[in-house]
Amino acid sequence: MRPDVVRRVLDAELIAARERRGGEAPRVLDVGGGSGVFAVPLAVAGCAVTVVEPSPNALATLHRRAHEAGVSDRITAVQGDSDALGELVAPESADLVLAHGLLEVVDDPAVTVAALAGTVAAGGALSVLVANRYATVLQRAISGRLVDARRLLDHETGALGLSGEALLRRFDTEGLRDLLAATGLTVELLQGQSVVSDLVGGAVLDTSPAAVEALAELEQLAAVTPPLRDIATRLHAVARR
């Protein structure tokens, strides 16, 4: 199994939330949570999870996965956009708010982040995971797509600027930090996800059990070490109320 520094941080955050709540289930809000990639495992771990997602197809998959995992009673699914978050979720009601893969596709990230921050309970945290523009530039260049690499580097929001581009924007570390700090939350962590782990071939891990542990240690250190952090595939930030 490849190392996941994001899940390590979330696990620690949920332990702290449970302690703050005197042993009660942590309340998690997953905005743009799709089919439950994070929500279902968190519910299995004992969290009470609310998923806000605009796609009815994704919510149907979420319901099926939650039923199969036996955690339907721990997941509340709400169909709606992040733009209407204030109308869908009570203010300061979540111990942990997830916005993973969300800010790249919303119309106004600043408005969305402000709405997300408003749902974080006292002592709670907002976890944001976004695509890194500089990692994408490097990936395009290495694969020989030099025109795309240059376009990504030049574009104001780190997108291709083409009609077929799925993402409206990508982020860098300073831009993400500034965006979160503007909400009044305290940015406690800004790390990379998949700094080196995406570069290591599966054969290396399959043939050497020690390599798995070595990769985990290297990834954890690289995740918080600039400039390695700054070229990670994704950027992960945690901001606290």
Salt bridges, closest charged atoms under 4 A:
ASP11 OD1 - ARG7 NE 2.83
GLU13 OE1 - ARG240 NH2 2.78
GLU24 OE1 - ARG21 NH2 2.96
GLU68 OE2 - ARG64 NH1 3.43
ASP95 OD2 - ARG21 NE 3.67
ASP95 OD1 - ARG27 NH2 3.04
ASP148 OD2 - ARG145 NH2 2.99
ASP148 OD1 - ARG151 NH1 3.18
ASP154 OD2 - ARG150 NE 2.52
GLU165 OE2 - ARG170 NH1 3.01
GLU188 OE2 - ARG240 NE 2.97
ASP230 OD1 - ARG229 NE 2.78
